[in-house]
Amino acid sequence: MMNVTQRMECLSTAYVQAVAAQAGFQVSRPPVDDDSVDGQFMGRAGRRPRLDFQIKATAQQAFIGADRITFPLSLKNYEDLRADCVVPRILIVLAMPENEAEWLAQSEAELILRRCAYWRSLAGEPATGNTTSVTVHIPRDRLFTPESLTDMMRRVEAEEPLWP
């Protein structure tokens, strides 16, 4: 049986896959995550945009503030995600209920994966003197949805920044 962290990882991956499918984008996953990339969104139209992502999940409600999500990211992930790369990268954080029994509900009418995910680009963020982790802030209006993913892919194709 999987431990809690493994189940959270599987649910967060399913969430991202569902959003991408609804938006019409494919998701590719590397066989090994050694560069802080859990997957890549791929567009099949126009200039064939690509967007790499790192996905995290948390059930700790203390990280969820009134106007932003506060997430402790490992220094390695922070450095990899802020790097100047040909393919842009984003961090996706799935906020889950504390109670595991509330994570998922299913009936004949619907499948519900509770709470939501938020996204942020760390491109251009400064280096840090921290030695283990960096606290990343994500505004709560940065929901990871089919619409926001479509907009990000449009920006990637137009070579526009993802994050102001």
OpenMM code with the backbone's topology and positions (N, CA, C; nanometers):
from openmm import Vec3, app, unit

residues = "MET MET ASN VAL THR GLN ARG MET GLU CYS LEU SER THR ALA TYR VAL GLN ALA VAL ALA ALA GLN ALA GLY PHE GLN VAL SER ARG PRO PRO VAL ASP ASP ASP SER VAL ASP GLY GLN PHE MET GLY ARG ALA GLY ARG ARG PRO ARG LEU ASP PHE GLN ILE LYS ALA THR ALA GLN GLN ALA PHE ILE GLY ALA ASP ARG ILE THR PHE PRO LEU SER LEU LYS ASN TYR GLU ASP LEU ARG ALA ASP CYS VAL VAL PRO ARG ILE LEU ILE VAL LEU ALA MET PRO GLU ASN GLU ALA GLU TRP LEU ALA GLN SER GLU ALA GLU LEU ILE LEU ARG ARG CYS ALA TYR TRP ARG SER LEU ALA GLY GLU PRO ALA THR GLY ASN THR THR SER VAL THR VAL HIS ILE PRO ARG ASP ARG LEU PHE THR PRO GLU SER LEU THR ASP MET MET ARG ARG VAL GLU ALA GLU GLU PRO LEU TRP PRO".split()
positions = [
    Vec3(0.0845, -0.1184, 0.0000),
    Vec3(0.0000, 0.0000, 0.0000),
    Vec3(0.0887, 0.1243, 0.0000),
    Vec3(0.0469, 0.2251, -0.0746),
    Vec3(0.1246, 0.3493, -0.0824),
    Vec3(0.1111, 0.4295, 0.0469),
    Vec3(0.2175, 0.5041, 0.0785),
    Vec3(0.2096, 0.5939, 0.1933),
    Vec3(0.1371, 0.7222, 0.1518),
    Vec3(0.1124, 0.8104, 0.2483),
    Vec3(0.0360, 0.9328, 0.2243),
    Vec3(0.1013, 1.0193, 0.1170),
    Vec3(0.2319, 1.0366, 0.1241),
    Vec3(0.3021, 1.1204, 0.0269),
    Vec3(0.2879, 1.0646, -0.1144),
    Vec3(0.2974, 0.9352, -0.1289),
    Vec3(0.2826, 0.8731, -0.2605),
    Vec3(0.1414, 0.8916, -0.3154),
    Vec3(0.0411, 0.8795, -0.2278),
    Vec3(-0.0973, 0.9006, -0.2720),
    Vec3(-0.1191, 1.0457, -0.3139),
    Vec3(-0.0620, 1.1390, -0.2382),
    Vec3(-0.0732, 1.2806, -0.2748),
    Vec3(-0.0090, 1.3054, -0.4111),
    Vec3(0.1064, 1.2445, -0.4339),
    Vec3(0.1748, 1.2603, -0.5625),
    Vec3(0.0895, 1.2062, -0.6769),
    Vec3(0.0303, 1.0898, -0.6577),
    Vec3(-0.0539, 1.0315, -0.7623),
    Vec3(-0.1763, 1.1179, -0.7908),
    Vec3(-0.2396, 1.1699, -0.6860),
    Vec3(-0.3569, 1.2550, -0.7058),
    Vec3(-0.3193, 1.3872, -0.7725),
    Vec3(-0.2049, 1.4429, -0.7357),
    Vec3(-0.1633, 1.5689, -0.7986),
    Vec3(-0.1319, 1.5474, -0.9464),
    Vec3(-0.0725, 1.4356, -0.9790),
    Vec3(-0.0443, 1.4028, -1.1185),
    Vec3(-0.1745, 1.3848, -1.1970),
    Vec3(-0.2717, 1.3175, -1.1360),
    Vec3(-0.4017, 1.2985, -1.2009),
    Vec3(-0.4714, 1.4326, -1.2228),
    Vec3(-0.4602, 1.5220, -1.1261),
    Vec3(-0.5203, 1.6551, -1.1369),
    Vec3(-0.4613, 1.7297, -1.2566),
    Vec3(-0.3291, 1.7328, -1.2644),
    Vec3(-0.2615, 1.8025, -1.3743),
    Vec3(-0.2990, 1.7398, -1.5085),
    Vec3(-0.3022, 1.6083, -1.5134),
    Vec3(-0.3382, 1.5387, -1.6375),
    Vec3(-0.4804, 1.5731, -1.6799),
    Vec3(-0.5732, 1.5791, -1.5847),
    Vec3(-0.7128, 1.6116, -1.6160),
    Vec3(-0.7264, 1.7542, -1.6689),
    Vec3(-0.6582, 1.8491, -1.6060),
    Vec3(-0.6631, 1.9884, -1.6520),
    Vec3(-0.6061, 1.9989, -1.7934),
    Vec3(-0.4930, 1.9343, -1.8164),
    Vec3(-0.4308, 1.9392, -1.9494),
    Vec3(-0.5207, 1.8756, -2.0549),
    Vec3(-0.5822, 1.7631, -2.0217),
    Vec3(-0.6709, 1.6968, -2.1170),
    Vec3(-0.7890, 1.7865, -2.1523),
    Vec3(-0.8475, 1.8503, -2.0519),
    Vec3(-0.9610, 1.9392, -2.0775),
    Vec3(-0.9193, 2.0574, -2.1658),
    Vec3(-0.7965, 2.1047, -2.1478),
    Vec3(-0.7461, 2.2173, -2.2274),
    Vec3(-0.6980, 2.1734, -2.3659),
    Vec3(-0.6831, 2.0427, -2.3871),
    Vec3(-0.6421, 1.9927, -2.5177),
    Vec3(-0.4922, 1.9783, -2.5363),
    Vec3(-0.4181, 1.9682, -2.4259),
    Vec3(-0.2728, 1.9534, -2.4345),
    Vec3(-0.2299, 1.8155, -2.3872),
    Vec3(-0.1262, 1.7633, -2.4494),
    Vec3(-0.0680, 1.6373, -2.4062),
    Vec3(0.0274, 1.6625, -2.2903),
    Vec3(0.0473, 1.5589, -2.2096),
    Vec3(0.1443, 1.5649, -2.1004),
    Vec3(0.2446, 1.4530, -2.1214),
    Vec3(0.3702, 1.4893, -2.1166),
    Vec3(0.4790, 1.3926, -2.1263),
    Vec3(0.5535, 1.3942, -1.9938),
    Vec3(0.5935, 1.2757, -1.9464),
    Vec3(0.6671, 1.2669, -1.8200),
    Vec3(0.8037, 1.2044, -1.8459),
    Vec3(0.9106, 1.2682, -1.7969),
    Vec3(1.0430, 1.2084, -1.8159),
    Vec3(1.0559, 1.0815, -1.7315),
    Vec3(1.1373, 0.9870, -1.7761),
    Vec3(1.1539, 0.8642, -1.6983),
    Vec3(1.2214, 0.8883, -1.5632),
    Vec3(1.3024, 0.9943, -1.5547),
    Vec3(1.3725, 1.0281, -1.4307),
    Vec3(1.3580, 1.1779, -1.4071),
    Vec3(1.3262, 1.2163, -1.2839),
    Vec3(1.3178, 1.3585, -1.2484),
    Vec3(1.4489, 1.3979, -1.1816),
    Vec3(1.5458, 1.4417, -1.2624),
    Vec3(1.6733, 1.4855, -1.2052),
    Vec3(1.6977, 1.6338, -1.2306),
    Vec3(1.5981, 1.7014, -1.2911),
    Vec3(1.6130, 1.8431, -1.3239),
    Vec3(1.4916, 1.9229, -1.2761),
    Vec3(1.4234, 1.8704, -1.1750),
    Vec3(1.3039, 1.9340, -1.1177),
    Vec3(1.1926, 1.9511, -1.2200),
    Vec3(1.1843, 1.8583, -1.3142),
    Vec3(1.0772, 1.8590, -1.4132),
    Vec3(1.0006, 1.7272, -1.4005),
    Vec3(0.8752, 1.7388, -1.3553),
    Vec3(0.7895, 1.6206, -1.3438),
    Vec3(0.7201, 1.5890, -1.4749),
    Vec3(0.7062, 1.6899, -1.5600),
    Vec3(0.6390, 1.6673, -1.6865),
    Vec3(0.6473, 1.7880, -1.7768),
    Vec3(0.5903, 1.7699, -1.8962),
    Vec3(0.5898, 1.8769, -1.9958),
    Vec3(0.4544, 1.8785, -2.0658),
    Vec3(0.3965, 1.9974, -2.0766),
    Vec3(0.2758, 2.0174, -2.1561),
    Vec3(0.3201, 2.0413, -2.2999),
    Vec3(0.2471, 1.9803, -2.3932),
    Vec3(0.2844, 1.9920, -2.5339),
    Vec3(0.1634, 2.0313, -2.6166),
    Vec3(0.1812, 2.1370, -2.6961),
    Vec3(0.0782, 2.1783, -2.7901),
    Vec3(0.1066, 2.1194, -2.9264),
    Vec3(0.0012, 2.0855, -2.9991),
    Vec3(0.0189, 2.0246, -3.1312),
    Vec3(-0.0174, 2.1195, -3.2434),
    Vec3(-0.0479, 2.2428, -3.2106),
    Vec3(-0.0854, 2.3397, -3.3138),
    Vec3(0.0157, 2.4538, -3.3150),
    Vec3(0.0076, 2.5350, -3.4187),
    Vec3(0.0942, 2.6519, -3.4265),
    Vec3(0.2408, 2.6141, -3.4216),
    Vec3(0.3133, 2.6786, -3.3321),
    Vec3(0.4579, 2.6569, -3.3194),
    Vec3(0.4914, 2.5419, -3.2245),
    Vec3(0.3939, 2.4621, -3.1863),
    Vec3(0.4139, 2.3457, -3.0984),
    Vec3(0.4753, 2.3864, -2.9636),
    Vec3(0.4065, 2.4737, -2.8877),
    Vec3(0.4644, 2.5197, -2.7613),
    Vec3(0.4860, 2.4051, -2.6628),
    Vec3(0.5846, 2.4247, -2.5765),
    Vec3(0.6186, 2.3301, -2.4699),
    Vec3(0.6318, 2.4083, -2.3402),
    Vec3(0.5897, 2.3470, -2.2293),
    Vec3(0.5998, 2.4086, -2.0977),
    Vec3(0.6289, 2.2995, -1.9966),
    Vec3(0.7432, 2.3090, -1.9287),
    Vec3(0.7804, 2.2119, -1.8263),
    Vec3(0.7155, 2.2482, -1.6934),
    Vec3(0.6911, 2.1469, -1.6105),
    Vec3(0.6328, 2.1739, -1.4792),
    Vec3(0.6891, 2.0822, -1.3713),
    Vec3(0.6887, 2.1340, -1.2512),
    Vec3(0.7176, 2.0598, -1.1288),
    Vec3(0.5881, 2.0652, -1.0484),
    Vec3(0.5409, 1.9500, -1.0009),
    Vec3(0.4161, 1.9463, -0.9240),
    Vec3(0.4446, 1.9085, -0.7793),
    Vec3(0.3815, 1.9813, -0.6900),
    Vec3(0.3896, 1.9537, -0.5467),
    Vec3(0.2477, 1.9481, -0.4924),
    Vec3(0.2300, 1.8843, -0.3794),
    Vec3(0.0991, 1.8789, -0.3144),
    Vec3(0.1174, 1.9043, -0.1659),
    Vec3(0.0176, 1.9684, -0.1065),
    Vec3(0.0203, 1.9917, 0.0374),
    Vec3(-0.1203, 1.9802, 0.0941),
    Vec3(-0.1291, 1.9227, 0.2127),
    Vec3(-0.2551, 1.9183, 0.2872),
    Vec3(-0.2438, 2.0045, 0.4125),
    Vec3(-0.1358, 2.0789, 0.4236),
    Vec3(-0.1136, 2.1641, 0.5406),
    Vec3(-0.1842, 2.2977, 0.5198),
    Vec3(-0.2933, 2.3167, 0.5901),
    Vec3(-0.3746, 2.4369, 0.5735),
    Vec3(-0.3011, 2.5633, 0.6168),
    Vec3(-0.1977, 2.5502, 0.6982),
    Vec3(-0.1202, 2.6674, 0.7414),
    Vec3(-0.0529, 2.7364, 0.6232),
    Vec3(-0.0317, 2.6634, 0.5134),
    Vec3(0.0319, 2.7210, 0.3951),
    Vec3(-0.0650, 2.8045, 0.3115),
    Vec3(-0.1952, 2.7942, 0.3410),
    Vec3(-0.2967, 2.8599, 0.2588),
    Vec3(-0.3466, 2.9844, 0.3301),
    Vec3(-0.3022, 3.1003, 0.2830),
    Vec3(-0.3427, 3.2272, 0.3413),
    Vec3(-0.4618, 3.2863, 0.2681),
    Vec3(-0.5066, 3.4010, 0.3144),
    Vec3(-0.6234, 3.4664, 0.2547),
    Vec3(-0.5989, 3.5056, 0.1092),
    Vec3(-0.4770, 3.5500, 0.0786),
    Vec3(-0.4502, 3.5978, -0.0573),
    Vec3(-0.3375, 3.5239, -0.1284),
    Vec3(-0.2725, 3.4287, -0.0602),
    Vec3(-0.1628, 3.3578, -0.1257),
    Vec3(-0.1361, 3.2230, -0.0597),
    Vec3(-0.0701, 3.1383, -0.1362),
    Vec3(-0.0205, 3.0099, -0.0884),
    Vec3(0.1266, 3.0305, -0.0557),
    Vec3(0.1699, 2.9806, 0.0577),
    Vec3(0.3106, 2.9866, 0.0961),
    Vec3(0.3612, 2.8433, 0.0970),
    Vec3(0.4634, 2.8162, 0.0164),
    Vec3(0.5095, 2.6785, 0.0035),
    Vec3(0.6608, 2.6708, 0.0175),
    Vec3(0.7112, 2.5841, 0.1076),
    Vec3(0.8559, 2.5662, 0.1204),
    Vec3(0.9071, 2.4727, 0.0100),
    Vec3(0.9903, 2.5256, -0.0760),
    Vec3(1.0438, 2.4510, -0.1895),
    Vec3(1.1904, 2.4200, -0.1640),
    Vec3(1.2328, 2.2989, -0.1943),
    Vec3(1.3734, 2.2645, -0.1738),
    Vec3(1.4615, 2.3592, -0.2548),
    Vec3(1.5805, 2.3847, -0.2044),
    Vec3(1.6729, 2.4746, -0.2728),
    Vec3(1.7029, 2.4244, -0.4143),
    Vec3(1.7213, 2.2941, -0.4304),
    Vec3(1.7488, 2.2388, -0.5632),
    Vec3(1.6338, 2.2687, -0.6591),
    Vec3(1.5100, 2.2428, -0.6159),
    Vec3(1.3948, 2.2722, -0.7015),
    Vec3(1.3872, 2.4203, -0.7338),
    Vec3(1.4106, 2.5062, -0.6345),
    Vec3(1.4068, 2.6511, -0.6566),
    Vec3(1.5093, 2.6915, -0.7625),
    Vec3(1.6320, 2.6446, -0.7470),
    Vec3(1.7381, 2.6805, -0.8424),
    Vec3(1.7072, 2.6280, -0.9824),
    Vec3(1.6583, 2.5042, -0.9912),
    Vec3(1.6252, 2.4472, -1.1222),
    Vec3(1.5092, 2.5213, -1.1885),
    Vec3(1.4096, 2.5615, -1.1098),
    Vec3(1.2913, 2.6270, -1.1667),
    Vec3(1.3146, 2.7738, -1.2010),
    Vec3(1.4124, 2.8365, -1.1382),
    Vec3(1.4399, 2.9771, -1.1700),
    Vec3(1.5435, 2.9908, -1.2822),
    Vec3(1.6031, 2.8816, -1.3232),
    Vec3(1.7071, 2.8828, -1.4263),
    Vec3(1.6533, 2.9363, -1.5588),
    Vec3(1.7420, 2.9982, -1.6352),
    Vec3(1.7085, 3.0494, -1.7678),
    Vec3(1.7119, 2.9313, -1.8647),
    Vec3(1.5952, 2.8829, -1.9038),
    Vec3(1.5849, 2.7634, -1.9879),
    Vec3(1.5167, 2.7962, -2.1202),
    Vec3(1.5458, 2.7174, -2.2211),
    Vec3(1.4806, 2.7337, -2.3508),
    Vec3(1.3309, 2.7067, -2.3367),
    Vec3(1.2959, 2.5992, -2.2669),
    Vec3(1.1558, 2.5662, -2.2411),
    Vec3(1.1198, 2.6239, -2.1045),
    Vec3(1.0207, 2.7138, -2.0981),
    Vec3(0.9834, 2.7724, -1.9685),
    Vec3(0.9374, 2.6650, -1.8697),
    Vec3(0.9451, 2.6999, -1.7409),
    Vec3(0.9073, 2.6072, -1.6342),
    Vec3(0.8138, 2.6755, -1.5360),
    Vec3(0.7221, 2.5966, -1.4818),
    Vec3(0.6355, 2.6476, -1.3762),
    Vec3(0.6318, 2.5491, -1.2603),
    Vec3(0.5972, 2.6020, -1.1450),
    Vec3(0.5695, 2.5221, -1.0264),
    Vec3(0.4183, 2.5158, -1.0123),
    Vec3(0.3648, 2.3965, -0.9911),
    Vec3(0.2221, 2.3773, -0.9647),
    Vec3(0.2100, 2.3179, -0.8252),
    Vec3(0.1277, 2.3797, -0.7400),
    Vec3(0.1065, 2.3292, -0.6041),
    Vec3(-0.0412, 2.2948, -0.5883),
    Vec3(-0.0695, 2.1676, -0.5616),
    Vec3(-0.2057, 2.1229, -0.5360),
    Vec3(-0.2323, 2.1335, -0.3867),
    Vec3(-0.3312, 2.2141, -0.3498),
    Vec3(-0.3733, 2.2275, -0.2101),
    Vec3(-0.4849, 2.1265, -0.1860),
    Vec3(-0.4650, 2.0387, -0.0888),
    Vec3(-0.5600, 1.9315, -0.0610),
    Vec3(-0.6173, 1.9482, 0.0794),
    Vec3(-0.7364, 1.8931, 0.1056),
    Vec3(-0.7893, 1.8965, 0.2420),
    Vec3(-0.6977, 1.8194, 0.3376),
    Vec3(-0.6972, 1.8583, 0.4649),
    Vec3(-0.6165, 1.7864, 0.5640),
    Vec3(-0.6651, 1.6432, 0.5821),
    Vec3(-0.7949, 1.6247, 0.5803),
    Vec3(-0.8552, 1.4939, 0.6018),
    Vec3(-0.8487, 1.4119, 0.4727),
    Vec3(-0.7745, 1.3026, 0.4758),
    Vec3(-0.7581, 1.2183, 0.3564),
    Vec3(-0.8912, 1.1696, 0.3007),
    Vec3(-0.9886, 1.1469, 0.3863),
    Vec3(-1.1190, 1.0982, 0.3415),
    Vec3(-1.1900, 1.2004, 0.2528),
    Vec3(-1.1470, 1.3254, 0.2566),
    Vec3(-1.2090, 1.4310, 0.1764),
    Vec3(-1.1362, 1.4569, 0.0442),
    Vec3(-1.0256, 1.3905, 0.0193),
    Vec3(-0.9481, 1.4164, -0.1014),
    Vec3(-1.0271, 1.3880, -0.2287),
    Vec3(-1.0999, 1.2757, -0.2293),
    Vec3(-1.1666, 1.2317, -0.3507),
    Vec3(-1.3043, 1.1773, -0.3166),
    Vec3(-1.4009, 1.2092, -0.3996),
    Vec3(-1.5362, 1.1543, -0.3860),
    Vec3(-1.5842, 1.1132, -0.5243),
    Vec3(-1.6642, 1.0071, -0.5274),
    Vec3(-1.7103, 0.9563, -0.6559),
    Vec3(-1.8543, 0.9094, -0.6436),
    Vec3(-1.9301, 0.9342, -0.7473),
    Vec3(-2.0662, 0.8822, -0.7592),
    Vec3(-2.0897, 0.8519, -0.9067),
    Vec3(-2.2104, 0.8070, -0.9393),
    Vec3(-2.2421, 0.7844, -1.0803),
    Vec3(-2.2414, 0.9146, -1.1588),
    Vec3(-2.2661, 1.0249, -1.0901),
    Vec3(-2.2783, 1.1543, -1.1575),
    Vec3(-2.1476, 1.2308, -1.1689),
    Vec3(-2.0532, 1.2058, -1.0784),
    Vec3(-1.9331, 1.2897, -1.0791),
    Vec3(-1.8149, 1.2248, -1.0076),
    Vec3(-1.6987, 1.2748, -1.0427),
    Vec3(-1.5745, 1.2418, -0.9739),
    Vec3(-1.5197, 1.3740, -0.9232),
    Vec3(-1.4992, 1.3852, -0.7940),
    Vec3(-1.4559, 1.5111, -0.7339),
    Vec3(-1.3187, 1.4931, -0.6704),
    Vec3(-1.2241, 1.5733, -0.7139),
    Vec3(-1.0925, 1.5816, -0.6505),
    Vec3(-1.0909, 1.7167, -0.5808),
    Vec3(-1.0973, 1.7151, -0.4479),
    Vec3(-1.1211, 1.8385, -0.3734),
    Vec3(-0.9992, 1.9284, -0.3628),
    Vec3(-1.0315, 2.0545, -0.3559),
    Vec3(-0.9442, 2.1710, -0.3499),
    Vec3(-0.8977, 2.2043, -0.4903),
    Vec3(-0.7830, 2.2682, -0.5021),
    Vec3(-0.7399, 2.3146, -0.6342),
    Vec3(-0.5887, 2.3317, -0.6356),
    Vec3(-0.5379, 2.3606, -0.7537),
    Vec3(-0.3942, 2.3819, -0.7700),
    Vec3(-0.3691, 2.5259, -0.8118),
    Vec3(-0.2503, 2.5730, -0.7761),
    Vec3(-0.2047, 2.7079, -0.8085),
    Vec3(-0.0725, 2.6949, -0.8824),
    Vec3(-0.0383, 2.7967, -0.9621),
    Vec3(0.0855, 2.7887, -1.0397),
    Vec3(0.1661, 2.9169, -1.0265),
    Vec3(0.2952, 2.9007, -1.0540),
    Vec3(0.3843, 3.0165, -1.0531),
    Vec3(0.5090, 2.9856, -1.1350),
    Vec3(0.5542, 3.0853, -1.2092),
    Vec3(0.6839, 3.0778, -1.2762),
    Vec3(0.7871, 3.1399, -1.1827),
    Vec3(0.9010, 3.0759, -1.1700),
    Vec3(1.0102, 3.1304, -1.0888),
    Vec3(1.1210, 3.1881, -1.1766),
    Vec3(1.0972, 3.1973, -1.3062),
    Vec3(1.1971, 3.2530, -1.3984),
    Vec3(1.2365, 3.3929, -1.3541),
    Vec3(1.3659, 3.4166, -1.3483),
    Vec3(1.4163, 3.5486, -1.3131),
    Vec3(1.4207, 3.5785, -1.1648),
    Vec3(1.3771, 3.4848, -1.0814),
    Vec3(1.3846, 3.5072, -0.9367),
    Vec3(1.5318, 3.5112, -0.8953),
    Vec3(1.5628, 3.5854, -0.7897),
    Vec3(1.7031, 3.5994, -0.7499),
    Vec3(1.7598, 3.4735, -0.6844),
    Vec3(1.8911, 3.4632, -0.6880),
    Vec3(1.9592, 3.3574, -0.6131),
    Vec3(1.9351, 3.3834, -0.4649),
    Vec3(1.9539, 3.2819, -0.3843),
    Vec3(1.9288, 3.2950, -0.2414),
    Vec3(2.0492, 3.2465, -0.1621),
    Vec3(2.0609, 3.2969, -0.0413),
    Vec3(2.1652, 3.2497, 0.0483),
    Vec3(2.1187, 3.1324, 0.1326),
    Vec3(1.9924, 3.0922, 0.1158),
    Vec3(1.9395, 2.9789, 0.1919),
    Vec3(2.0164, 2.8524, 0.1556),
    Vec3(2.0191, 2.7589, 0.2483),
    Vec3(2.0966, 2.6369, 0.2245),
    Vec3(2.0110, 2.5126, 0.2037),
    Vec3(1.8836, 2.5168, 0.2421),
    Vec3(1.8010, 2.3967, 0.2275),
    Vec3(1.6713, 2.4197, 0.1515),
    Vec3(1.6045, 2.5327, 0.1768),
    Vec3(1.4761, 2.5563, 0.1108),
    Vec3(1.4505, 2.7056, 0.0934),
    Vec3(1.3531, 2.7351, 0.0089),
    Vec3(1.3112, 2.8728, -0.0180),
    Vec3(1.1588, 2.8758, -0.0081),
    Vec3(1.1064, 2.9739, 0.0622),
    Vec3(0.9614, 2.9884, 0.0708),
    Vec3(0.9120, 3.0623, -0.0528),
    Vec3(0.8229, 2.9972, -0.1250),
    Vec3(0.7668, 3.0526, -0.2478),
    Vec3(0.6242, 3.0981, -0.2187),
    Vec3(0.5887, 3.2159, -0.2687),
    Vec3(0.4543, 3.2703, -0.2506),
    Vec3(0.3814, 3.2672, -0.3847),
    Vec3(0.2601, 3.2142, -0.3826),
    Vec3(0.1788, 3.2063, -0.5037),
    Vec3(0.0452, 3.2747, -0.4756),
    Vec3(0.0132, 3.3808, -0.5489),
    Vec3(-0.1171, 3.4449, -0.5289),
    Vec3(-0.2315, 3.3459, -0.5533),
    Vec3(-0.3352, 3.3553, -0.4727),
    Vec3(-0.4469, 3.2611, -0.4853),
    Vec3(-0.5271, 3.2816, -0.6134),
    Vec3(-0.5058, 3.3933, -0.6815),
    Vec3(-0.5757, 3.4108, -0.8092),
    Vec3(-0.5031, 3.3401, -0.9245),
    Vec3(-0.3915, 3.2743, -0.8962),
    Vec3(-0.3170, 3.1988, -0.9982),
    Vec3(-0.3610, 3.0526, -0.9965),
    Vec3(-0.4899, 3.0307, -1.0177),
    Vec3(-0.5427, 2.8949, -1.0212),
    Vec3(-0.4926, 2.8226, -1.1459),
    Vec3(-0.4603, 2.6964, -1.1295),
    Vec3(-0.4215, 2.6138, -1.2431),
    Vec3(-0.5489, 2.5513, -1.2994),
    Vec3(-0.5954, 2.6051, -1.4101),
    Vec3(-0.7200, 2.5627, -1.4733),
    Vec3(-0.6950, 2.5390, -1.6222),
    Vec3(-0.7901, 2.4776, -1.6921),
    Vec3(-0.7732, 2.4650, -1.8372),
    Vec3(-0.7530, 2.6008, -1.9045),
    Vec3(-0.8235, 2.7022, -1.8558),
    Vec3(-0.8110, 2.8353, -1.9145),
    Vec3(-0.6732, 2.8964, -1.8874),
    Vec3(-0.6236, 2.8814, -1.7643),
    Vec3(-0.4919, 2.9392, -1.7339),
    Vec3(-0.3815, 2.8646, -1.8081),
    Vec3(-0.3954, 2.7327, -1.8224),
    Vec3(-0.2960, 2.6565, -1.8980),
    Vec3(-0.2981, 2.6978, -2.0452),
    Vec3(-0.4158, 2.7153, -2.1014),
    Vec3(-0.4269, 2.7603, -2.2404),
    Vec3(-0.3603, 2.8963, -2.2580),
    Vec3(-0.3822, 2.9868, -2.1635),
    Vec3(-0.3190, 3.1187, -2.1708),
    Vec3(-0.1669, 3.1078, -2.1594),
    Vec3(-0.1186, 3.0215, -2.0685),
    Vec3(0.0269, 3.0035, -2.0560),
    Vec3(0.0867, 2.9505, -2.1859),
    Vec3(0.0208, 2.8543, -2.2474),
    Vec3(0.0732, 2.7977, -2.3715),
    Vec3(0.0709, 2.9017, -2.4838),
    Vec3(-0.0299, 2.9870, -2.4855),
    Vec3(-0.0336, 3.0959, -2.5834),
    Vec3(0.0847, 3.1895, -2.5612),
    Vec3(0.1136, 3.2200, -2.4348),
    Vec3(0.2269, 3.3073, -2.4025),
    Vec3(0.3597, 3.2422, -2.4418),
    Vec3(0.3727, 3.1127, -2.4149),
    Vec3(0.4950, 3.0417, -2.4536),
    Vec3(0.5134, 3.0498, -2.6047),
    Vec3(0.4066, 3.0245, -2.6781),
    Vec3(0.4153, 3.0282, -2.8247),
    Vec3(0.4535, 3.1673, -2.8747),
    Vec3(0.4048, 3.2716, -2.8076),
    Vec3(0.4347, 3.4098, -2.8470),
    Vec3(0.5652, 3.4606, -2.7855),
    Vec3(0.6336, 3.3738, -2.7089),
    Vec3(0.7580, 3.4084, -2.6394),
    Vec3(0.7383, 3.5266, -2.5443),
    Vec3(0.6239, 3.5271, -2.4759),
    Vec3(0.5934, 3.6280, -2.3744),
    Vec3(0.6217, 3.5697, -2.2368),
    Vec3(0.6512, 3.6550, -2.1382),
    Vec3(0.6730, 3.6033, -2.0026),
    Vec3(0.5437, 3.5453, -1.9453),
    Vec3(0.5589, 3.4429, -1.8616),
    Vec3(0.4435, 3.3801, -1.7982),
    Vec3(0.3994, 3.4542, -1.6733),
    Vec3(0.4936, 3.5198, -1.6101),
    Vec3(0.4706, 3.5812, -1.4787),
    Vec3(0.5143, 3.7262, -1.4857),
    Vec3(0.4278, 3.8167, -1.4406),
    Vec3(0.4656, 3.9598, -1.4476),
    Vec3(0.5849, 3.9950, -1.3609),
] * unit.nanometer
topology = app.Topology()
chain = topology.addChain("A")
for resn in residues:
    res = topology.addResidue(resn, chain)
    for name in ("N", "CA", "C"):
        topology.addAtom(name, app.Element.getBySymbol(name[0]), res)
